[in-house]
Structures are given as structure tokens and as C-alpha cells.
Amino acid sequence: MLKLSSIQKSLLTLMFVMAVSLFLALHGLSGSAEATPQSARHFVEEFYRWYTLIALRDNGTATAWSIALKEKPTLFCPTLRRALDRDIAAISEARGLAALDYDPFLDTQDPGEHYDISRVRRKDQTYLIDVYRLESGMRTTKQPQVIAELQITGDRWCFVNFRYADGRDLVNELRKYEVERTRQTEK
């Protein structure tokens, strides 16, 4: 049997710890997100894989996005989450108040079965990622259906905004509805 000195044992232990750490980091299991295009793409792919199943199923009177906010609130940055919560509250009041009448993460009332996560680009402290709707394995439009905007908050990714092909974006749509609801309740 080979005898190792204490220095050799320490070096082997250090090499083992480094190898495990590298493996965990490469496989996204380290518990914190790293701001790389690959990590951003993976986050968005996982979200749309999970979310599309919710959007396609019968959710009764609940909207898919309200389920997403309830089940995985940390996927959405606090400002966006609060604005969406206010919109959901307005919808549940059912008094004809201005509110979203489409899926804000898919920009449609009729979700597709699959979504293709495409181009990733950095813009200041956020990443923009193109999301295309697929039908029969083909993109339905030349423009992305949605451009997801995300950033690292603390140690994880979260969505900041969703931009649409026609120039609208979710944050501004929610602001517009908030102003309209204020006008409606003042009457």
C-alpha cells in the first residue's frame, strides 16, 4: 500500500474539492446563478418548458401567470411581481377594471405547444432572450413572440420584463392598466 504524506493528503483533498466544485458549477447545481449567456438561456428554457405546460392545461378560473406567480414567485423580480399581483387582484374583483386579457409571458390568448429560446444578448445589467412560438417544429413568425428580460438578483436569475414584437412591454402595459384602474375607481 502506498503511504502518503500529510502534504500529499492535503493536496489530494484540495484537488477533490476543486473537482466537485467545478462539476457543480458546470451543471448549475451550485445554488447560485452566474451571469453568463448560457446560464441565462438555461433559466429561460427551464421556465418556458415548465410554464407552457401550465398555460396549456385547464386551470379553471385561474390564469397561468397567476399560478406561476404563486408557485414560483422568486422567478420574477420584486417590482414585476408586485405589479402582476395588483393586476391579478383587479381581475379577481371582476368589476370591469382594466387588466391584462392575454398571457403576458407568451403575448397571446392561445398558447403554442412549444417555444424556442433563441438569441441571447446582454444589455447593461440585464439579458434579453428571444422566445419564438413553434408550430409543427417551425417558428410561426420571423420576429420573436416575446423577448424575456432578466437579471441576477442576489444569487439567482429573475425576470424583469417581457417585451413584445409590436413594441409593447409588460411593465409599461401594467403601468397603463394601473393608471386606467385608478381613473375607473375615481369615477
Residue, then its C-alpha position, 0 to 999 in steps of 0.5 A: m500500500l502506498k503511504l502518503s504524506s500529510i502534504q500529499k493528503s492535503l493536496l489530494t483533498l484540495m484537488f477533490v474539492m476543486a473537482v466537485s466544485l467545478f462539476l457543480a458549477l458546470h451543471g448549475l447545481s451550485g445554488s447560485a446563478e452566474a451571469t453568463p449567456q448560457s446560464a441565462r438561456h438555461f433559466v429561460e428554457e427551464f421556465y418556458r418548458w415548465y410554464t407552457l405546460i401550465a398555460l396549456r392545461d385547464n386551470g379553471t378560473a385561474t390564469a397561468w401567470s397567476i399560478a406561476l406567480k404563486e408557485k414560483p414567485t422568486l422567478f420574477c423580480p420584486t417590482l414585476r411581481r408586485a405589479l402582476d399581483r395588483d393586476i391579478a387582484a383587479i381581475s379577481e374583483a371582476r368589476g370591469l377594471a382594466a387588466l391584462d386579457y392575454d398571457p403576458f409571458l407568451d403575448t397571446q390568448d392561445p398558447g403554442e405547444h412549444y417555444d424556442i429560446s433563441r438569441v441571447r444578448r446582454k444589455d447593461q445589467t440585464y439579458l434579453i432572450d428571444v422566445y419564438r412560438l413553434e408550430s409543427g417544429m417551425r417558428t410561426t413568425k420571423q420576429p420573436q413572440v416575446i423577448a424575456e428580460l432578466q437579471i441576477t438578483g442576489d444569487r439567482w436569475c429573475f425576470v424583469n420584463f417581457r417585451y413584445a414584437d409590436g413594441r409593447d412591454l409588460v411593465n409599461e402595459l401594467r403601468k397603463y392598466e394601473v393608471e386606467r384602474t385608478r381613473q375607473t375607481e375615481k369615477 
